[in-house]
């Protein structure tokens, strides 16, 4: 039976006469599927659950070996931490911890609604004169924990605090103990991503030891000039060290990725704290990140610098006194304060922050941590 085409409505028959006939294309139109971007994950399994028991045993052995001849930061103290301490003043069998709690002062993609399970380690391998956590990093306050006890605290954060991750803050000097704690927590049932929250003064040996255990690297690239690092961080090779460390971190876990709830699960987020009068160094840092790491790198350009620690303190010898002649020829003695690090003894100006942000955008960076517009969680 012959096929009878259906009758078109009069309006469509008219339109068919008006439209020109076109030959079918040899290249059909590309179909748009609206797939999720590469930084969106359906699900995530922490990396420490993916390594074999053999690799885990090797990492335990390497951790103990490093403690016997410590070379896990650029200070290269080389001491046996079972017998003596190096620059960090922390031994081998325990770590000193200031605070363990759900923390709501991190980036929104880390803290979420339940907080980031933060472990603030006491001590540091840098001596930043402006340290924003001076009471923790520069002073050995807190309580001692073995790696096994530390792992049990991770479990408390997971089961009681219901946090989104385990956030290890300033852990550069206790990497071996951290490695042992993560491996023990794996056996206890930990299933949260691990954040390594660092000042970037790490050795490549340290980053290699952490490979397979850390899901998120949160490095802070502080300064660019060697003169500034010597003067303000008390470190001679900070910039070169931070550059190679951040590249090694990115090679392990790539750009920052999220699950559909907006919580980061793996990757690198680089922080830069803009400092007063140092915005030119900040511009150099963001340009290097774009050119040498990735233009898809997540970056947090921070504006909360405030004079702390040793900044603004009187120089040794205290105040000086100037003798000046006042009105009527009367000799007046005026006290003139002479403070340390006077060039950074002020809050950062928002124009300085904007200058660094503009340089980052011009360099090709586009994934920035933004403040929540609605006053709540930005997830």
C-alpha positions as CSV (number, residue, x, y, z in Angstrom):
1,X,0.0,0.0,0.0
2,X,1.6,3.4,-1.0
3,X,2.6,5.7,1.8
4,X,0.3,8.8,2.0
5,X,2.2,11.7,3.6
6,X,0.2,13.5,6.3
7,X,-1.4,16.8,5.3
8,X,0.4,19.8,6.7
9,X,-1.6,22.6,8.3
10,X,-2.1,25.6,5.9
11,X,0.3,27.8,7.8
12,X,3.1,25.2,7.6
13,X,2.4,24.6,3.9
14,X,2.8,28.3,3.3
15,X,6.1,28.3,5.3
16,X,7.4,25.4,3.3
17,X,6.9,27.3,0.0
18,X,8.7,30.4,1.4
19,X,11.8,28.7,2.9
20,X,14.5,27.8,0.4
21,X,15.5,24.2,-0.1
22,X,18.9,23.3,1.3
23,X,21.0,20.3,0.7
24,X,21.7,18.1,3.7
25,X,25.0,18.9,5.3
26,X,27.9,16.4,5.1
27,X,28.8,17.4,8.6
28,X,25.6,17.2,10.8
29,X,25.2,19.9,13.5
30,X,27.2,19.2,16.7
31,X,25.1,17.9,19.5
32,X,25.3,19.9,22.8
33,X,25.1,17.5,25.8
34,X,25.8,20.0,28.7
35,X,28.1,17.5,30.4
36,X,29.5,18.3,33.8
37,X,32.8,20.2,33.8
38,X,36.0,18.2,34.5
39,X,36.1,19.5,38.0
40,X,32.8,18.0,39.1
41,X,33.0,14.5,40.6
42,X,30.1,12.0,40.8
43,X,31.7,10.4,43.9
44,X,35.1,10.3,45.5
45,X,37.2,7.7,47.3
46,X,40.1,9.1,49.4
47,X,43.5,8.3,47.9
48,X,44.7,6.5,51.1
49,X,42.1,3.8,50.4
50,X,43.5,3.2,46.9
51,X,47.1,2.3,47.9
52,X,48.0,-1.3,48.5
53,X,49.0,-2.8,51.8
54,X,52.5,-3.2,50.4
55,X,52.8,0.5,49.5
56,X,51.4,1.4,53.0
57,X,54.1,-0.7,54.7
58,X,56.7,1.0,52.6
59,X,55.5,4.4,53.6
60,X,55.6,3.4,57.3
61,X,59.2,2.3,56.9
62,X,60.1,5.5,55.1
63,X,58.5,7.6,57.8
64,X,60.6,6.0,60.5
65,X,63.7,6.3,58.4
66,X,63.2,10.1,57.9
67,X,62.8,10.6,61.6
68,X,66.2,9.0,62.2
69,X,67.9,11.5,59.8
70,X,65.4,14.3,59.3
71,X,65.5,15.9,55.8
72,X,61.8,16.6,55.3
73,X,62.0,20.3,55.1
74,X,64.6,22.6,53.4
75,X,66.3,23.3,56.8
76,X,67.9,19.8,56.3
77,X,68.8,19.5,60.0
78,X,69.8,15.9,59.6
79,X,69.2,15.1,63.2
80,X,68.0,11.8,64.8
81,X,64.7,13.1,66.2
82,X,64.5,10.2,68.6
83,X,67.5,11.7,70.4
84,X,67.4,15.5,69.7
85,X,65.3,18.1,67.9
86,X,66.1,20.4,65.0
87,X,64.8,23.9,64.2
88,X,61.2,22.8,64.7
89,X,61.8,21.6,68.3
90,X,59.5,18.6,67.8
91,X,60.8,15.1,68.5
92,X,59.9,11.8,66.8
93,X,57.4,9.8,68.9
94,X,54.7,12.5,69.3
95,X,53.3,15.7,67.8
96,X,52.3,18.7,69.7
97,X,48.8,19.9,68.9
98,X,47.2,23.2,69.9
99,X,43.6,22.6,68.8
100,X,41.5,19.9,67.2
101,X,37.9,20.9,66.3
102,X,35.5,21.6,63.4
103,X,36.7,24.9,62.0
104,X,34.6,27.5,60.1
105,X,37.4,29.9,59.2
106,X,38.5,28.1,56.0
107,X,37.3,28.5,52.4
108,X,33.6,27.7,51.9
109,X,34.4,24.7,49.8
110,X,36.3,23.1,52.7
111,X,34.2,24.2,55.7
112,X,30.7,23.5,54.2
113,X,27.9,23.4,56.8
114,X,29.6,21.1,59.3
115,X,33.1,22.6,59.3
116,X,36.6,21.4,58.3
117,X,38.1,19.0,60.8
118,X,41.1,21.0,61.6
119,X,44.2,19.9,63.5
120,X,46.4,22.9,64.4
121,X,50.0,21.6,65.0
122,X,52.2,23.6,67.3
123,X,55.6,24.7,66.0
124,X,56.7,25.5,62.5
125,X,59.8,25.4,60.3
126,X,59.4,29.0,59.3
127,X,59.8,32.1,61.5
128,X,57.5,34.6,59.8
129,X,57.7,37.9,61.7
130,X,54.1,38.7,60.8
131,X,52.7,35.2,61.6
132,X,48.9,35.3,61.8
133,X,48.9,32.2,64.1
134,X,51.8,33.3,66.2
135,X,50.5,31.9,69.4
136,X,50.4,28.4,67.8
137,X,53.2,28.3,65.3
138,X,55.9,30.2,67.3
139,X,55.2,28.8,70.7
140,X,55.1,25.1,71.7
141,X,51.7,25.3,73.4
142,X,49.3,22.4,73.4
143,X,49.3,18.7,74.2
144,X,51.3,15.7,72.9
145,X,49.8,12.9,70.8
146,X,51.2,9.8,69.3
147,X,50.3,9.0,65.7
148,X,47.8,6.4,66.9
149,X,46.1,8.9,69.2
150,X,46.0,11.4,66.4
151,X,44.2,8.9,64.2
152,X,41.6,8.4,66.9
153,X,41.0,12.1,66.9
154,X,40.4,12.0,63.2
155,X,37.7,9.4,63.9
156,X,36.1,11.6,66.5
157,X,36.0,14.5,64.0
158,X,34.3,12.2,61.5
159,X,31.9,10.4,63.7
160,X,31.0,13.1,66.3
161,X,31.8,16.3,64.4
162,X,30.6,15.0,61.0
163,X,33.1,17.3,59.4
164,X,33.8,17.3,55.6
165,X,37.5,16.6,55.7
166,X,40.6,16.3,58.0
167,X,42.5,19.5,57.7
168,X,46.2,19.3,58.9
169,X,47.3,22.9,59.6
170,X,51.1,23.6,59.5
171,X,52.2,20.0,59.4
172,X,55.5,20.5,57.5
173,X,57.7,19.5,60.4
174,X,55.7,16.5,61.5
175,X,55.1,14.7,58.1
176,X,56.4,11.3,59.3
177,X,53.9,11.3,62.2
178,X,51.1,12.5,60.0
179,X,51.8,9.7,57.5
180,X,51.7,7.1,60.3
181,X,48.4,8.6,61.6
182,X,46.7,8.5,58.3
183,X,47.7,4.9,57.7
184,X,46.4,4.0,61.2
185,X,43.1,5.9,60.6
186,X,42.6,4.0,57.4
187,X,42.5,0.8,59.4
188,X,40.1,2.4,61.9
189,X,37.6,3.3,59.1
190,X,38.4,6.9,58.2
191,X,36.8,7.9,54.9
192,X,37.3,11.7,54.7
193,X,39.6,13.5,52.3
194,X,42.9,14.7,53.8
195,X,43.9,18.3,53.4
196,X,47.6,19.2,53.7
197,X,47.5,22.9,54.8
198,X,51.1,24.2,54.3
199,X,53.3,27.2,54.1
200,X,55.0,25.6,51.1
201,X,58.3,25.3,52.8
202,X,58.4,21.5,52.1
203,X,61.1,19.3,50.6
204,X,60.4,17.2,47.5
205,X,61.1,14.1,49.7
206,X,58.3,15.2,52.0
207,X,55.8,15.6,49.1
208,X,56.8,12.3,47.7
209,X,56.2,10.6,51.1
210,X,52.7,12.1,51.2
211,X,51.8,10.9,47.7
212,X,48.8,8.6,47.8
213,X,47.8,9.8,51.3
214,X,46.8,13.5,50.7
215,X,43.7,14.4,48.7
216,X,43.9,18.2,48.8
217,X,47.0,20.4,49.0
218,X,46.4,23.9,50.4
219,X,49.8,25.7,50.0
220,X,50.4,29.3,50.9
221,X,52.8,31.1,48.5
222,X,53.9,33.9,50.7
223,X,56.6,36.1,49.1
224,X,58.5,36.3,45.8
225,X,61.7,38.1,46.6
226,X,64.6,36.3,48.2
227,X,65.4,39.4,50.2
228,X,61.9,39.5,51.6
229,X,61.9,35.8,52.5
230,X,65.2,36.3,54.4
231,X,64.0,39.3,56.2
232,X,60.4,38.4,57.0
233,X,60.3,34.6,56.9
234,X,63.9,33.9,58.2
235,X,64.4,31.5,55.3
236,X,67.0,31.9,52.6
237,X,65.5,29.7,49.9
238,X,61.8,30.0,50.4
239,X,60.7,31.1,46.9
240,X,62.5,28.4,45.0
241,X,61.3,25.8,47.5
242,X,57.7,26.9,47.2
243,X,57.8,26.8,43.4
244,X,59.0,23.2,43.2
245,X,56.7,22.1,46.0
246,X,53.6,23.5,44.5
247,X,54.4,22.0,41.1
248,X,55.0,18.6,42.7
249,X,51.6,18.9,44.6
250,X,49.8,19.8,41.4
251,X,51.4,16.9,39.6
252,X,50.0,14.5,42.2
253,X,46.3,15.7,42.5
254,X,45.7,18.3,39.7
255,X,43.2,21.1,39.8
256,X,40.6,21.4,42.5
257,X,37.6,19.1,42.0
258,X,34.2,19.1,43.8
259,X,31.2,16.8,44.3
260,X,27.7,18.1,43.6
261,X,27.3,19.4,47.1
262,X,30.0,22.0,46.5
263,X,32.6,20.4,48.8
264,X,36.1,20.1,47.5
265,X,37.4,16.5,47.4
266,X,40.8,16.6,45.6
267,X,43.2,19.0,44.0
268,X,45.3,22.1,44.8
269,X,44.1,25.5,46.1
270,X,46.9,28.1,46.4
271,X,46.6,30.9,48.9
272,X,48.4,34.2,48.8
273,X,48.2,36.7,51.7
274,X,48.6,40.2,50.2
275,X,50.9,42.2,52.4
276,X,51.2,46.0,52.7
277,X,53.6,47.4,50.1
278,X,54.3,43.9,48.7
279,X,51.7,43.8,46.0
280,X,54.4,43.7,43.3
281,X,55.5,40.4,44.7
282,X,51.9,39.1,44.7
283,X,51.6,40.0,41.1
284,X,54.8,38.0,40.3
285,X,53.4,35.0,42.2
286,X,50.1,34.9,40.4
287,X,51.8,35.3,37.0
288,X,54.1,32.4,37.8
289,X,51.2,30.2,38.9
290,X,49.4,30.8,35.6
291,X,52.4,30.3,33.5
292,X,54.1,27.4,35.3
293,X,51.3,25.4,37.1
294,X,47.9,25.8,35.5
295,X,45.5,28.6,34.4
296,X,42.7,26.4,35.9
297,X,44.3,26.5,39.3
298,X,42.0,27.6,42.1
299,X,43.5,30.6,43.9
300,X,42.6,32.5,47.0
301,X,43.9,36.1,47.1
302,X,43.6,36.9,50.8
303,X,43.1,40.4,52.3
304,X,43.1,39.7,56.0
305,X,46.7,40.6,56.8
306,X,47.0,42.5,60.1
307,X,50.2,43.4,62.0
308,X,50.9,40.5,64.4
309,X,53.7,38.6,66.1
310,X,56.9,40.8,66.0
311,X,55.6,43.5,63.7
312,X,55.2,46.8,65.5
313,X,57.1,45.9,68.6
314,X,59.7,48.3,69.9
315,X,63.2,47.7,68.8
316,X,65.8,46.6,71.3
317,X,66.6,49.5,73.5
318,X,63.0,50.7,73.6
319,X,61.9,54.2,72.6
320,X,64.3,57.0,71.9
321,X,63.9,60.6,73.0
322,X,64.3,63.7,70.9
323,X,65.0,67.2,72.3
324,X,63.3,69.9,70.4
325,X,62.7,73.6,71.0
326,X,59.0,74.4,71.5
327,X,57.2,77.8,71.4
328,X,58.8,80.5,73.5
329,X,62.2,78.8,73.3
330,X,61.2,76.1,75.8
331,X,63.1,72.8,75.5
332,X,60.7,70.0,75.1
333,X,61.6,66.3,75.3
334,X,59.4,64.1,73.0
335,X,59.3,60.3,73.0
336,X,59.8,58.9,69.5
337,X,58.9,55.2,69.1
338,X,61.1,53.1,67.0
339,X,59.2,50.0,66.0
340,X,60.3,46.8,64.2
341,X,59.2,46.1,60.6
342,X,57.5,49.5,60.3
343,X,57.0,49.1,56.6
344,X,54.4,46.3,57.2
345,X,53.0,47.7,60.4
346,X,49.5,48.5,59.0
347,X,46.6,46.6,57.6
348,X,46.7,45.8,53.9
349,X,44.9,48.3,51.6
350,X,42.1,46.9,49.4
351,X,43.6,48.7,46.4
352,X,46.7,46.5,46.9
353,X,44.6,43.4,46.9
354,X,42.7,44.5,43.8
355,X,46.1,45.0,42.1
356,X,47.1,41.4,42.7
357,X,43.6,40.2,41.6
358,X,43.8,42.1,38.4
359,X,47.3,40.7,37.6
360,X,46.0,37.2,38.2
361,X,43.1,37.7,35.8
362,X,45.4,39.2,33.1
363,X,47.7,36.2,33.5
364,X,44.8,33.8,32.7
365,X,43.7,32.7,36.2
366,X,39.9,32.6,36.6
367,X,39.0,30.2,39.4
368,X,39.0,32.4,42.5
369,X,37.7,31.9,46.0
370,X,34.9,34.4,46.3
371,X,33.2,35.7,49.4
372,X,29.5,34.6,49.8
373,X,27.3,37.4,48.4
374,X,24.3,36.4,50.6
375,X,26.2,36.4,53.9
376,X,26.0,32.7,54.4
377,X,27.9,29.6,53.1
378,X,29.0,30.0,49.6
379,X,28.3,26.4,48.4
